[in-house]
Amino acid sequence: MAIVATCQQSRFHTETLDAATNDIDLKGVNVSVGDIELLNDAHLKLFSGVHYGLVGRNGSGKSTLLRAMGWRLLVGFPDAVRVLYVDQLEDGDAGRPVLQVVLDADVESVRAQHQTEALQAALEAGDAEGIARTVRRFRHEAQEAATTAAAKIATHRSGARGFDARKVLVEAEAQEERTRAALSAAVSEKEAKEAPVAAAAMLEAAFAQLALNDPGEAEGRAAAILAGLGLTPEQQAAPLSRLSGGWRIRVALAQALFLEPDLLLLDEPTNHLDLPAILWLQRYLSSLTGTTLVAVSHDRAFLNAVCDEMIVLRGGGLAYHSGNYDEYVQAVADKHEHTLKLKEGVERKRAHIEKSIEAGVRQAKKSGDDKKLGMVASRKKKLDRLGAEANASGHRFRLQKDMVGYHLSRANAVEVDKGEGRVRLDLPDPEPLRHVGPLVQLEGACFSYAATARARAVPANQVIQDVTLSIEPDSRIAIIGRNGSGKSTLIRLITGETQPTKGTVTRHPAARTAAFSQHAVEELRKGQDGGAKSPLAALQAEYPAASEKELRKHMGAFGLNGAQMTQPLKTLSGGQAVRVALAGIAMQAPHLLVLDEPSNHLDMDTVDALIEALQAYEGAVLLASHDQHLVSSVANTVFRIRAGKMRRLENGMQQYVDQLERQLDKLQAAL
């Protein structure tokens, strides 16, 4: 569905288009997708160079807001601000080396380099007609780029603005056709005479563009960014087509970091990154002091390390809080506690005044004293005005100043924020096993990808080496390590998807194991009739014996409402799709729950709910994750896999983080 984005306009709003500052201040922002209103009369304000974290419930519109900014759908969005949303980047020719793909992301510099070489060659040749045709070619290429840009704008806009954008596109297409026709036309004597001047002007502009980014320095910076995100020199030199989807996402992120726009919009940048790459990314983003950053992430540690302020998308509005995520959470908790105490104090005063009014009325009736009745009337007026003594700014509350307009009460009422309601994820506990013992036991387990069946005993390409592990019914185990270190292979050995090439894997005969894959969202959207099936239909197909009532109740325990249960899977947000996948595996009430990156796509509240559910779960949990908060909160035993070998970390996740931080310090000191 098309995104419809509007904001408050005035006859002066065009001044923001060419503003010298990179600050963004848009009032009355409204964003909707189809019939769903995501933002209503919100105030979007971003100060240049500030790093923001954007948080909100799954489906609240965080990604949609990033798209609206990245695609410049909002009127008044400054034209001078270079904005980049990672989804806007394109792979192009997948046969190019990865390093070149990143370098080519700077389209302006690539075009300037090409123009410089061609124009210099034409001017040195001294052929006036050749110079004129070279100028024509570059004018046509510039018009092609303008037409492409106009087409993107026309595609994303709707309504009256979409109509205007399509008129601009039609004119651009007509101009492109004229420049194309000129390519084959004869060169006039006048054009040939003026061509050297035009070529010199083009060459000067190209040199000015290249001066902004030295080619040698650019290549070194691109290589450093790719290395920081975990790509080896061999991977950087290899064609992009050889990389899997997760590695291509890293390349897209590298393109965005390489370009260093004025406003960088990142949607879950830590997904598909391992912890070494996440820690490097945190440092790199923190060093971009001249870039405004808006990042959506479920990773609490990442937001704490990168963000200066938090933006909370809730109830169709945007609220701003200074500090990182933990500071925001603490500030909200402190404010809630303060408001509760304030409300309790007001209620105590109210009860005291009401009691004194009742006593005054009784005494006045008994004595017939008019003064007592006057005192009662005075206290009733005071009761009507009873409320908070300070306004929202912390100054003394003044009725005529702070309550302008019509109000039902004269009091400055104390409103306690009830929040959005607690997220709950209820994991059904497994029934007790008759026979005690480990659920899964690995003894000297090894796995290698052998070139032939005959070579299975040969340890070439060995991914897992001599792993011994016992998973008990109450185990809370986390497996951490770099991507490609063997975590996924070990999980497949534990779940039985893969058999060891050496050693043994023994499983409890009566125990059930259920696994959540890090690719669960993609598998749901592609596997269920291309995402056309609803969550309810998908679970009915997987568990035909369960009634619709049982399935609805079960999915409701994972935070899915009635509408979400029946809408196509492809229309759900990533976090909602994760809940569907978790609900699917939880139907089995497994004795061992294996989770591979379960927090990807989830919002913060749902991650906290998942932590609470896993802590209360009576079965065993095996967790593979790069989320520091999730691992530290759930696991009491942490193993690190490195080069196929597994070693226990006595101090858990923090020990691994400290090791990686020391490695990064050494790397930076060596540069």
N, C-alpha and C positions, 0 to 999 in steps of 0.2 A: 504494500500500500504506500501511496505517496505521503510524504511528510509535509504538513501544512504548518508554516511558522510565520508568525506576525509579531510586531511589537509597536509600541506607541510611536506615532509619527507626528511631526509638526512641519510647518513650512521651513523650519531651520534644520531639519534632520540631515539635509544634504551636507551641512558643514562637517559632520562626523566622517564623511567619506574621505576627505582629504586632510584629516586632522594630523598635526605633527606628532602627537603622542600615540603610543601603542596601547594606551588604556582603552578598555571597552566598558561602556556604560549605557545599557539599553533597558528602558523601563517598559512595563506593560507587555512582557514577552508571553506569547501564547504558542504552544506547540501541541499538535494533535496528529494522530495517525488513524485515518478512517474516522470512526465515530468515537474513538478513545481520546479523551483530553488528558494530556500529560502535564502541561504547564498552563497555568491560568493567572494572568496579570502578575507574572514574576519579574523580579529585578535582577538582570544579569550584569554583574560588575566584576571586571578582571583588571587588576593593576599590573602594569608592565613589570616583568621580572619576578613576579610572585609565583610560587609553586603551589597549586591547589590540588587537593584530593576531593573528588566528587563521589559521595556515597549516597545510598538510598536502597530501598527494597528492590528485589528482582521485579522487573516489569514496570518500575516507576518512571522510566524514560531517560535513564542516564546515557545510554548509547545513542538514543535518538537525539538528545540535546547535543552530543558531540558531533553527530552527523549534520545537524542543522547549522552548527558553527562552521564545521569543515567545508560544507558545501555552500556556505554563504547564503543561506536561505532567509536570513533575518535582514530586513531593511535597516539601514543605518550602521551595519557592520563595517568598520573602517576599511576602505580599499587599500590603504597604505600598509595594513598589517598583513604580513605573510603568514598565513595559517596553514597547518598541515595536519590532516587526520590520516592515520596510518593506512586505513582502507583505501585511500585515494591513490596509493602507489601501485604501480603495475610492474609485473615481471618482465614484460616485453619478450625479447628473444631469449628463450630458456637455454639456448646453446652457448650463450656468452659466459665467460668466467664469472664467478660470484663477485670477485673484487671489482670487475668492470661494471657489473650490474649496479653496485652501490655508487660507483663514480658517475655512471650515466643517469643517476637519479637527479643530479644537478643539470637539468635540461638546458638551462640558460648558458651555463659554462660550456657544455658539450656543443651547443649550437654556435657559440662564439668562437670556439676553437676551430670548428669546421669552416665557418665564414672567414676567419683569419687566413687559414691556409689557402682557400680557394681565391679570395680577393687578392692576396699577395701574389699568387701565381699569375692571375689575370693581369694585374698592373705591371708586373715585371715583363710579361710577354709583349705588352704595348699594343695589343690588338683592340681597337676601340669597339668593334662589334662584339668581340669576345667578352670584354668588360661589361658591355650593356646586357648581354645575355646572362652573365653571372649575377648582375644586379637584379634582373628580372626573376631569376630562379630563387634568390633569397627573399625577394618580396612575396613571391608565391608561397614559399615555405612559411613565412611569417603570417600570411593570410590563412593558410591551412591551420596553423596553431590557434589563430583567433577564432576560426570556425569551430574547431574542436572544443575550445573553452566555452563558446556560446551554446553549443549543443549540450554540454554537461549542465549548464545553468538552466536551459529550457527543459531538460529532462527532469530536474529535481524540483522545479517550481510549479505551482499550480495557481488556479484562479486568475485574477486580473494580472498579477505579476508574471504568471506563466504565459499569458497571452502576449504581454509586452516582450518577454524573453524570446518567444518564438518569432516575433516580428524582427527582433535583432538578429536572430539566427538566419532568417530568410535573406536579410540584407547581406549578412556575412557570406552565405553560400553564393549569392549572386556575385559578390566581389571576388570570391575565390574562383568562380568560373571565368571572370574577366581576366584575372591574373594567369590562369591556366591557358586561356586562349592566346595571351600575349607571348607565351613561351615559344610558340611556333611562328609568330608573325615576323615580318621583315623588320629590320632595325633601320629607322630613319636617320638621316644625316644629323638632325638636331639631337636625337637621343644619343647617337654615338659621340657627339661632341660633349654632351653633358654627363655621360656615363662615368668618366674618371672622377669627377667631383662627387657624384653620388656614391661611388665605390669607396672613395677616401673617407667620406662621412660614415659609411657603414663600418669600415675598418677601424675608425677611431672609436666607435661605439663598442665594437667587439673587443678591442684592446682594453677599454674601460671595464668591461664585464670580466675579462680574464684577470685583470689586476686585483679583483676582489678575492679570487681564489687561485693561488699559485698551484699549477698542476702537480708539481713534485710534492709539495706539502699536502695537497689534497689526497694523493694516493697513500701517503704515510698515515694520514689521519683515518682514512677509510679502513686501512689494514688494521690499525690499532683498535678501532671500534669492533670490527669483525672478530678479532682475537679476544677482546673483552667479553663478547657474547658467546665465546666457546668454539669458534671456527678455526681449525688448524690451517697453517699455510697451504697444505695439500687441498683442503676443502675450498679455500679462497681461490685457488688456481683452477679448480674443477668447474665444469659447466653447471649452471644452476639446475638443469634438468636432473642431475644426479642426486639432488637433495630431496629428502622427504618433506612432507607438509610442515612438520614442526620446525625443521631447519630453515625452510623458506620463510616462515614467520619471523625467525631471527634476522634473516636478510632484510625483510621489509622494515623491521625495527631499526636495523643498521642504516638503511636508507634515510629514515626519518631523523636519526641522530646526526647523520652526516650533513644533512641540509641545514640544520640549526635554524628553523623558522622563528619568527617573532612569537608565534603562538603554536605550541605543540600539544596535540590532543592524543592521549594514549588510552586505549580501552583494553583493560586487563593485560598490560605488557608483560607480566610475570608468568602468564600461562605459557606452557611449553619451554620455560627456562628452568635450568637447574639452579641450585643455590649459589654456586660460584658465579654464574652469569647474573643472577639477581643482585648479589652484593656488588659486583662491578657496576651494574646498571644504576644502582642507588648512588654510588659515588659519582658516576658520570653525570647523571641528571642534576645532582646537587651542585656540580661545578658550572652548570649553565646559568650563570647569574643574570645574563641579559635576555634569557628566553622565558616567556610566560608559559607555564605548564599546567594543564588540567589532566589529571590521571584518574581513571576509574580502576579500582583494584580491590580484591578481596583479601589481599595480604597485609595484615596489620603492621608487621615489621617494616615492610616496604613503605607504606604511607607515613609511618613514624620517622623514617630516615629521610624521606624526600620532601615532604609537604610543609609549607609555612602556615597554610590556612586550610580549613575544611569547608566544603560547600555541601549542604545537606538538601537533597531533593525529596520533599515530602509534602503530600497533600496538594500537589500542583504548584508549590512555591519553592523558593530557594532561600535558605538561611545560611549565614556566614559565621564562622567561628575561627578565631585566631588560634594558632598552635597546630600541632600534628594530631593524629587520630586519638592517641591515648589522652592527650591534653583536652581534646574535645569531649571525649567520654567522661573524663573527670569533671570538666566544667558543667556538663549537662547534669551529672549526678549531684554536684554541689548546688546547682541552681534548684534542682527538684527538691533537695532536702531543705534548702533555705525557704522555698515557697511553701512547703508543707508546714514548717515552723511558723511562718508568717500567717498562714491561714488559720492554724491552730490558735495563734495569739489573737487574731481578729475574732474568732469564734468564742474564745474565753471572754473577751471584752463584751461581745454581743450578749452572751449569757448573763454577765454581770449587770449590764445596763437593763436588760429585759427583767431581771429579778428586782432591780431597784425601781423600775417603772411599776411593776405589780405591787410592790410594797408601798410606793407613793400613792397609787390609786386607792389601796385599802385604807391608808391613813387619811387621805383626803375625804373619802366617803364617811369615815368614822368621825372625823373632827369637823367636816364642812369647811376646811381651810382652803380658800381660793389660791393662796400662794403655793400650796402643795400641788394643786392642779396645774399651775403655771410651770412648776418644776418638772412635772410629768410631761407636759407638752414640749418643754425644752429638750428633755432627754429622748423623746421620740424623734425629734428632728436630728439629734446627734446620732441616733440609731440608723436613720435613713442615710446619713453620710458616712457611716462606719465602713472603713476599708483600709487598703494600704495607704500609709502616710507618705510614701515616695512614689514618684512617677517612674516610667520606664527608663529614664535617664539617670535615676538615682536622686533627683532633686525633690524638694518638698512638693507634694501634690497640691495643685490649685485647680479648683473646679472649672472656672471660666477659661483657663488656659489649656488644660489637659483634656477636657471633655467638651470640645467645641461641637455643636450640632445637637441632634435629637438623641436622647438616651432614655432608657426605661428606668434607670436608677441614677441617683446623684452620688452614689458611692463608687470609689475606685476599687472594684471587686478584685479579689485575689484569685487568679485562675491557675489551677494546678494542671500542668501539661500531662495528659494521660498517655502520651506516646501513641505508637501505632499498634500496640498490642504485642504480646510476647509471641515469638515464633516457637513452635513446638515440632519436634520430629520424634515420633514414638517408634522405637525399634522393638518388635515383638521378641520376647526372650525365648530361647529354645527349651524344649523339655529336657529334663535331666537324662543323662546316659546311664544305662544299667551297669556298664563296665567302665571303671575309671582307667585313666591312662592318657598319654598324649594324643591330641587330635591328629597331628602330623609330626613325623620324626624323620629328619634327614641325617644320614650318617655317611660322611665322606663323599657327598654328592658332587658330581662334576658334570658339566655339559659343554660340548664343543660342536661347532658346525663343521662336520667332516665333509670333504670334497666328494667322497664316495662312501657307499655302505661298508666297504671293506676297511675303510680308514677310521671307523668309529672309535677304535682304541687309541688312536693317535691324538695327542693333546694339542694339535695345531688348531688355531682359532678358538682356543678354549675360553668360554665366557664365564663359567662358574667353576671354581677350583676348590675342591675338598671342603665343602660347607657342611658343618654339623649343627643342627638346630632342632630344638624340641619345642613344639607349640602346645601348651597346656590349655585346659578348658577355660582358664581365667587369664590367659596371657594378654598383655598389652604391648605389642612389639611394633617398632618403627624401623623401616629400612631406608637409609638415606645414601646419597652418593651422586656423582655426576651422571648426566644422561649418557647412556651407552656403557655404563660400568657393569651392567648385568642385573639390575633390579627387576626389570620386567621378565627376564629369563628365569630368575629365582622364583618369582610369583607364579609363573607357568608351571614350574616344577612342583610347587606347593599345591596348586589347584588341580594338578593332574593333566593339564593340557599338553605338557611335554614330559618325556621320560629321561632320566639321567643316563649319560653315556658311561658313567662309572659311579659306583656307590649305590646306596639304596634310599628310597623314599617310602616310608610306611605310613598308612593312614588308618585311623580308627574306622572299623567296618560300619558302624552305625551313625557316625557323625556326618552332618551335612555342611558343605562349604559353598558359600556364595561370594562372587567377586564382582566388584565395580571397576570398570575399565576407565582409564583417563580419556578414552575416545568414545565414551558412552553417549555423549550428546550427538556427535556426528553419526554414530551408528543408529541411534533412534531416528534421526531425521532422514537418513538415507535408506534405512532398512525397512521402515514401516510404510511401504508403498510410496516412497519418496517423501515421507512426512505428511501424507494425506490422512493417515489414520489418527484417531484421537487417542489420548492416554488410556481412556477407558476401554476402547476397542483393542488396543495393544495388549493390555493386561488380560482382557477376556480371552484373547487368542492364546496367551501363554498359560493361563490358568482357567481352562474351560469349566472345571468343577466348581469354581467359586461363583456365587450369585452376584448380580450387579450391586445389590445393597452392600454386600461384604466388601466388594472392590472399592465402592465409593467411600465407605467408612475408612478403609485402609489408606486410600490416597489422601483423604482428609487429614489423617494423622501425620501426613508429610507436608501439610500447608497448602494443598491444592484445593481451590474452591470448585463449585459445580460447573461454572463456565469453562474453567481451564481443563477440566476433565473431559470435556466433549469437543474442544476446539482442535484443529489439526496440530500435530506435533511441530510442524515447521513454523507455526506462528508463535510458539512459546519462546520466551527469553531463554538464554543459556541456563540461568539458575533454575527456572521452572522445569526445564528438561532434565536437569540433574536430579531434581526431586522425584520426577517420574521414574528415572532409572533406579534411584535408591528404593523407591516404593516397590519396584519390580523384584529386586533381589531380596528385600526384606520379607516378601510374601512367603519365602521358604522357611522363615524362622531358623536361620542357619546356626550351627554351633561355632563355626569359624567364619568371620566376616573379613574379607580381603578387600581393601580399598586402595586403589591406585589413583592418586591425585584427586580425591573427592571434592576438595574445596574450590577447584577451578569453576568459575562462572557464578559461584554462590555470593550473595551479599553478606555483609558483616554479621547481621543479626542471625542469618541462617547458619553461618559458620559456627557462631556461638551455640546455637541450638543443636547443631551436629555434635559439638564437643560434649554438651550436656547429655545427649542421647547415648553417645559412646561410653561416657563415664558410668551411666546407669545400666548399660547393656550387660547382661549376665553371661553372654558368650565370649569367645576369644576374638581379639581384633589384631589383624596384621595390616599395618598402614605404611604406604609408600608415599611420601609427600615432601615438598620443599617449603611448606608453610611452617615457619618456626613456631608460631603461636599454637597451631593445631597439634603438631608433634609434641611440643612441650606439655600441652594440657592433657593429652590422651595417653601417650606411651610412657611406661616405666622402664622399658628396656629398649635401647637404641643401638642398632648395628649399622656400621658404615661398610659399603661395598666399594672396593677399589681394586681395579685390574682383576676382577673376578673373585677376589678373596674377601671374606667377611670378618670384621673385627668389631667387638663390642666397645662402645664408648661409655666409660664409667660416668662421665658428667653429662651424658645425653647430647641433645641438639646443640646446646651452648658450646660444648667442647669442639664440635665440628665448625661452628660459626667462628670461633676464636682462631682455629687453625687457618681457615680461609682468609680471615682478616689479616693475619700475619703474612700470608702469601701475597695478598694484594699490596701490603705495605712494602714488601721487598721488591715487588714488580715496579711500583711507582718510584721507589728510591733508585732503581736501576735506570729509569728513563731520563 
